[in-house]
Amino acid sequence: MTPNTLLSAREVVREVYMDEKIERYILDIVFATRQPDQYGLPHLRNYISYGGSPRASINLALAAKAYAFIKRRGYVIPEDVRAVCQDVLRHRIGITYEAEADNVTAESIVTDLLNRIKVP
């Protein structure tokens, strides 16, 4: 693969279609890391010291588009978001000492979010 081919592929990935409902789904996931109470996840409040930033939303959308591209689709589906969510968010969530004491990891928090946030 040449550098130009790689740059062209990157541009195609950015053009992969993402419906507004999928964008809202991504925002709900990331906002739930910051305000778990508002998403019916009050049990996570004491486990998260800081949640995903706006960059987390942007990168989750880009990663989902790239995943859809790899799967040879010109559009993103919720399963694309779910497939890349752990990789994008696990290092963007700060866990508390209480979470560590209870053996709660960032991965388990993301899994809990994905299981409880409504999928469009």
Steps between C-alpha positions, in 0.01 A plus 500: 500500500635837407469809718262655245275194511490522877414871490225431246354228722503738794297751300251231399458400866407856589227488233333187642139593580393527862133555578400759757365221724843337509661834582252542788580145617871588512427818694281308746779249564762769560271724708407199713866473600477855637145502637401139570204607718326660201520170310363275772844389617529646852705200615788622280514848655752399768715301257572768239731787594484651148326398182558531130568842350356642178803350326377159615178560303691607191737206513223251570318624188817478289583153628145382427527637146834324453349175628208533258750567219696186591173305494443638146204718589442863409300564816536449875273271702476481881703179502794694352488740795478213747790319330745788548364653819724309743815593309405867478362558850693270734788743542276809502315405818671566831399259770492584869676328789162362596474332158844349543407373846185340357694355202305713253698577185451756224418209270220379727362854520493528119334159478236611750440819301461308175256258660280777640507785247211470256614391154333684211 
